[in-house]
């Protein structure tokens, strides 16, 4: 989805990999021209279908290959070479795209608290206090509906609403809300917890150095 309002778009793509209209900076998209085709394809989703299609063609070809009749393998060249060129083009654009794309952190910070990204964290907070998951799930749904009706966030609801779900712990449960608290609540290996992200960054930097 592209958002054309300048106040909403959250990243700036480097010009060297951008082929969109310069009059619409919020509509920047990363495109690659493959050697096998003059058509431009968006990277990566649209290109993946092309490579996956080539893989399926090769798999069907090999599955139906008669014993000792390898002449049929001459049919693999178009799919194989096209897939190679496409992947090579994607890899060539991936490095500058990742290294030079700039996030508009001020826009992200201003908008990220909108919506209900912390609804799951709220449910997990209730579960950690002994509320059965089915009950917690239903309760969070009720609270989200109230917040939507008030055109606000979960954190804008009064403590009394949380007390009704977790008697004696309403204030604590409400205090678990917010994107920062939601991120900090993650602890499992491979999650988006800040510690886990830092660990992965360090590991990959060492591996790629």
N, C-alpha and C positions, 0 to 999 in steps of 0.2 A: 504494500500500500504506500502510495506517495502522498505526502501532505504538502500543499503548496503555500500555506501560510508561513511566512518567514519566522514567526514567533514559535513555530512548532518543530521545524526540522532540527534534528539533533546531531547531525554530523556534516562535515565538509570533506568531500572526496577530492583527491589531488587531480589537477587538470590533465596530467599526462595520461591518466587512465580513464578520463571522463569524456564521453562523446555526446552528451545530452546538450540540450539548448542552453547556451550561456545566459539567456534571459530568464531562466528558471533555475536558480541555484539550488532550490529545495528539491528539484527533480533530478539531481545528479544521480547517475547510475554508472556502475563499472561495466564496461563492455570490452569484448575481445573479438578481434577478427581472426578467424582460423585460416590457415593456409589452404585447407581443403575446400573452403567455401568462401565466397565473397560476402555472405550474409553475416551480419553482426548478431551475436547471441549474448544475452545477459549472463554474467558470471555471478554465482555458479548455477542457480537452479535450472535455467533453461538448457544449459549445456549438458548437465548430468543426464538428461533424458536421451540425448544423442549418444553419449558414451554407453549408457546402460542398454540402449537399443543395439549398439554394435556388439556388446557382450552377448546379448540374447541371440543375435544372428550367428555368432561363432559357436555358442553352445549347441544350438539346433543343428548347425552344420556338422559338428564333431559327433553328435549323438547319432546322426543318420549316416555316418561315414561307413561305406562298405569295407569289409576286411580286405586289405592289400589293394585298395583302389583309391590311392591318395591323390589322384588327379583332381578330385573334388575340392582339395584344399586350395586350388587356385581361386576359389570363390571367397577365400577369407581375406584377400589382400585389401579390398576396398574398405571393409569394416575396420580392419586392423590399423591401416595407415591413417584413416580418418580419425579413429579414436586416439591414436598416438598424437597426431597434430593438435587435436582439440585439448587433450590433457596438457600438452606442452605449452599451449597458449595460455591456459588457465594458470599454470604454475608461474609463467612469466609475468603475469599481471598480479598474482597474489602477493608477492613480496612488496612492491611499491604501494599496493592498495592497503595492506595491513600497516606498513610502517609510516605512511604519510597521511592516512585518513585521520582527521582531527574531530574529536567529540566536542560538542558544545555543552560543556559541563554545566554552565549556568542554566541552560534550558532544561537539561535533565534534572538538575537539582530543584528547579522551580515546579516541574510537572510530576516528578516521580511519586510524590505523596498523594496525588489524585488517584481515585479509584480504590481498589480493594486488594492490593498486592499483599497486604498483611493479614488477610482473612485466614489463610492456612496457618500462619503463626499463631493466630488467636485460637484456632481449634487445637493446635498442639499444646498450647498453654493450658487449655482446659483439661485436656487428656492427662497432662503431667500432674494435674491436681486431683486426679481420680474420677473425672467425669468420663463415662463410657463414650467411645468414639461415635457411635450412632447418635447419642444425645448431643454431644459436642457439635457434630456436623449440622444437626437440625437447629441448634441454638445459634450457631454462627450464621446460618441462612436467614434466621429471623432478624438478627442484628444487622446484617447487610441490607435486608429489605427496609428496615427502619432508617438506616443511614441514607439509602437511596431516596426514600420518601422525603427526607429532610434536605436532600441535595448536599449532603456532607460526607464526611469520612467516618470510619468506625471510631476513631479517636475523639470525634466531636460528640458522641453519644454520652449521656450522663452516666455516672458511676452506678446509679440505681439499676440501669439496664444490665450491667455486668453482674451486679449482685444477685439479680434474679436467676442467673445461670450458675454462678459460683458463689454461693452465700459465704460471706466473711472474707472473700478474696477478690471482690469486684475491682478495687483500686489496683491491686497487683496485676490482675488480668488485663485491665485497661492499660497499664503501664508497659505491657509487652507489645503494644501496637507501635506502628511506625516502621518505615522501610529499614532504618538503621538497626532497630531491634530484630526485625525479621531476618536480616542477613546474619546478625550476631548469633541468632538462635541455631543456625546450622552448625553441626559439629562433625557429621559423618565424613569418612574418607571420600575424597573426590567431589565433595559438595562445593557450593559457592561461598563457604565461610572464608573470611579474610585470611585466616591462617592457612587453610587448604590452598587457596589461590596463590598465596605467596610461596608455598612449598612447591607447587607445580611450576610456577614461573622460574624459580631457582633451579629446579631439576632440568627443565628444558633449556634454560640458558647454558647450563653446564654441558648438556648433551649436544647442543648445537655449536658450542664454542670450539 
